[in-house]
Amino acid sequence: MSPKPPSGQAVVIAWPQPAALIDMSGRIVLANPAMRSALGGAVLIRPGDSATRLFPAAEPAIQAALRGEAPAPIHAEGQGMLRLVPLGDGAGALLLLESLAPSQGARLEILGRLAGGIAHDFNNLLAVVLGGAGALRRLYPSDEAGLELDAIDGAAQRGSALVRQLLAFARQQVMAPRVIDLNESIRQISQMLPRLMGNQIDLHMELQEPGRSVRVDPSQWDQVLLNLIVNARDAMGGKGVLYITTGRRLVLDADTLPPGRYVMVEVTDSGPGIAPEVLPRIFEPFFTTKLDQGGTGLGLATVQGIIGQFGGQMEVESRLGKGSTFRILLPRHDGPADEPLPTKHIPLAQPNGPILLVDDEPSLLRVAKLCLQQAGFAVEAALDGEEALEMLEAGLRPCLIASDVAMPGMDGLALARAARSLMPDVPVLLLSGYSAAVVGSDLAAEGFRFLAKPYTPDALRMAVAGAFLPLAANLKMEHK
């Protein structure tokens, strides 16, 4: 049991408003959970840190409060209104942060929901573009048409990459998690760093042994590391020292992480550091100091979103002239890494009957139907879950049901469950611009396959092949 804090500190800890105690030297004694939440986790607050590092604009007010005066409230841009309350008798001061708008956490949640909704609708549009281009490629295979269709494909794929960034920020990105060896993943990515960083940046790696395992999406994990490394390279102006270290941390009591064992990855640069007024905002979406260089402000917001989906947390430490450290905490996975995924060709089974295709977006329904027909399938289409269920109840027996998830009325998940009550063995493929996690069900446990929008015609055909695999396995067993 840790000792209880003094009564005054206990009051500050329990205080619902963001608050921090400051000693007579202007350093943080403690910051309560509300203060840490209000700053959004972008700034690591430690006892002994200078209060002016967190709130540079408040330095005159802090000094006045420490002299026993009652300074006027200070507006801290992007943070809120600061009030300094002198405590007297050499006890320092109390710093209170009053939000002028929803807290940063609330703002990010609102933005996340908005981004997720926009991404879902935009994914539908991109799926129509990709599907239409794929269908036209089969109808008009000439070289001239191919060049124009390549341009259409390329633009849609770039749009899809932007949507993935939005979904990652909103923590609704489609993930394919696997258990990997953390140190080995860093060694592999380090092989491509010399070309990425140039010959004027020295790389130093200190990977703690024995290595630990984590459960992450390998491609998204690579994106996180590369993003932090490129940011470090740019911060150093292409010249300096980059440190990548791993370790572990035992979390017993934290505001934002469940207690448990975590692995730690640190990416540290020898650059000029991050300005104190910028540091609290670096994870805000669309905030960038590189607007003139084409920065979107989504890089670190995306990284934070991905790490959040992994169940982890980002921390940042930076001082002017001393460089910056980006620290990642991830839940430790006890057990060996997964075996590499097989790359063998998967044959497409062709059971009898049509595919029942369901989507409330008519243009996407038409394009997806054409793609499946070009692959040799008969297709029955429905614009909503109720219509599809009526077709099943009237006697339609499809070889597979491919349905959008988010539809007015009966959604795709409810349709799939109702269809299984009529046809217990029918394969189901669910389609959505949201991630499988956001759908809110363990799809694999129910025997449902999932395909994220936007999808190309080839991706749709491969997903259909995957949905047929359990059926193909059953047929093979029956013929033994």
TARADA-V23420 format. One line per field, one symbol per residue. phi: phi as a letter, one per 30 degrees, with the letter a starting at -180 (. if undefined). A space follows every 50 residues. Layout:
phi->???
This chain:
phi->.ddddeedddddeddddebbcbddcicddabdeddddddiidcdcbejdd ddddbedceddddddddjdcddecdceibkccbccdcihidjbcccccdd aeeedddddddddddddddddddedddddddddddddddbdddddddddd ddedddddddddddddddddibddcbdbdbdddddddddddcdeddcjcc cdcbcbcdcddccbcbdeddddddddddddddedddiiblbccbbbabbc ccabdcbdelcbcbbbcbccddiceedcedcdcddicbccedcidciced ddedddddddicacbbbabeicibbccccbddcdkddddeddcddcdcdb ddjddccbadcedddddddddddddjcdbccbcaddddddddddjdbdda ccbdddbdiddddddddddddcbecddbbccadcddddeibddddciccb bdddbdedddddddddddeeddddddddcd
